[in-house]
Amino acid sequence: MNKAIGLDDVVVAETALSAIDGERGHLVYRGYWAKELALSSSLEEVAYLLWYGRLPTQAERTVFLQKWREARELSEEMQRWLMSLPRSLSMSSVLQSAIAALSDETQFDWPPTPDQALQVAAKIPTIIGVRRHALQGVPFDPPMRDWTHAQWHGWCTCGNVLPPRYVRALEAYLILTAEHGLNASTFTARVVTSTQADLPSALSAAIGALKGPLHGGAPSHVETMLEEIGDERLAEAYLRSRLEQGERLIGFGHRVYKTVDPRTEALKEIAQEMAEEEPWFRLALYVEKEAVRLLQEYKPGRQLYANVEFYASAVLKAIGLPKEMYTPTFVASRVIGWAAHALEQAATNRIIRPGSRYVGPMPQE
Ligand SMILES: CC(C)(COP(=O)(O)OP(=O)(O)OC[C@H]1O[C@@H](n2cnc3c(N)ncnc32)[C@H](O)[C@@H]1OP(=O)(O)O)[C@@H](O)C(=O)NCCC(=O)NCCS
């Protein structure tokens, strides 16, 4: 395997946003364990931490939350435009188009700012909610406007007022997946920012990169796989046949983690609390064990474990999120990390322009 082709271990930026130790399974956001933030902070506080470099004071927090709530509103024009998009467009594509459409030279001048980041992040659930309601032919009429971001996201994606423990689980998921170094979508956001394009352009390009099943498009595929297995007794045969055909098991393996992903552990704990009685969750636990065992047999020495997408699927299903909302929910969380990287890139900008090696023919003499 030519590692240079996938840019493994190539450092293209210095960052103070997150530290990942793939051997020990550590994830730190600006000096705090991501898992502890997930258990003790709100998503808005984590966004503040990533964008401003420290947690807010009480007064800063109040102002920030007020701005966040105001920013979630969408103009009438934008709402009409969302309703006019073709019905067949996936929600991730709707988000990609809608965020690109937010580009407005006066509001989103280069360089990007935390206020611009807030304007986009706060609107994502609303974009989903407006679009979802339009597809169902019902008016978008949220019962509460002073909700937290996680409550708002839950209502916009499920159409229900989520009970507090579900909101807490959703918020933990959103925090744990908000930032993760230079993965493909974050790298995309930094590349676009480095050209001095506006923030919505960088974020919509990043959604394009996230949509693929090798990155953020995986959790709904995990659920499909579990549905196809259906029964513990069929798991081994199903997984073996996939591996025999040279296919990848979705929800397993990670470019960086060569041990258990700390986000997977945290989500597994949450999912376990929520869904102990659920047969579907027991199936997920069983499939994880079988898959890890079979991956050791078919791919010895590769250190393949369940990745964050595997248990993200368990948590999101337990909350009651429709499958087609999984990747858009990943967008809603990761947009915070993308924006933080755009801010960091802009602060010391130099256009990103790697090289390639020509291996084609030369003109004949
Ligand atoms: C995440 C992922 C893209 C990382 O890929 P990567 O670091 O580039 O790993 P590689 O493609 O170099 O794979 C190394 C080896 O492990 C194997 N492998 C990696 N993930 C595998 C999986 N999920 N199932 C089966 N084999 C896998 C590869 O086939 C390769 O085997 P080989 O050396 O015999 O060719 C990869 O693990 C994958 O495709 N996983 C499934 C999709 C998924 O869950 N995506 C969500 C990511 S959070």
The ligand as an ORCA input file, in Angstrom:
! r2SCAN-3c Opt
* xyz 0 1
  C     -12.528      4.133      7.582
  C     -11.661      3.567      6.461
  C     -11.999      4.294      5.147
  C     -10.181      3.802      6.815
  O      -9.464      3.356      5.745
  P      -7.897      3.322      5.627
  O      -7.214      3.876      6.799
  O      -7.581      3.939      4.338
  O      -7.610      1.791      5.654
  P      -7.160      0.984      4.408
  O      -8.120      1.216      3.288
  O      -5.729      1.301      4.160
  O      -7.308     -0.500      4.928
  C      -6.270     -1.262      5.513
  C      -6.653     -2.709      5.375
  O      -7.758     -2.994      6.239
  C      -8.874     -3.423      5.461
  N     -10.063     -2.785      5.997
  C     -10.163     -1.523      6.486
  N     -11.418     -1.285      6.924
  C     -12.097     -2.428      6.693
  C     -13.446     -2.795      6.912
  N     -14.305     -1.964      7.453
  N     -13.821     -4.031      6.557
  C     -12.949     -4.901      5.999
  N     -11.661     -4.608      5.770
  C     -11.244     -3.377      6.107
  C      -8.610     -2.971      4.051
  O      -9.264     -3.780      3.105
  C      -7.113     -3.100      3.965
  O      -6.796     -4.447      3.783
  P      -5.558     -4.869      2.835
  O      -4.347     -4.307      3.529
  O      -5.648     -6.353      2.815
  O      -5.800     -4.227      1.509
  C     -11.880      2.037      6.308
  O     -11.580      1.392      7.524
  C     -13.278      1.696      5.829
  O     -13.523      1.698      4.628
  N     -14.217      1.398      6.771
  C     -15.565      1.103      6.411
  C     -16.351      2.378      6.166
  C     -16.679      3.144      7.441
  O     -17.021      2.561      8.465
  N     -16.575      4.478      7.363
  C     -16.815      5.341      8.501
  C     -15.527      5.944      8.977
  S     -15.652      6.793     10.527
*
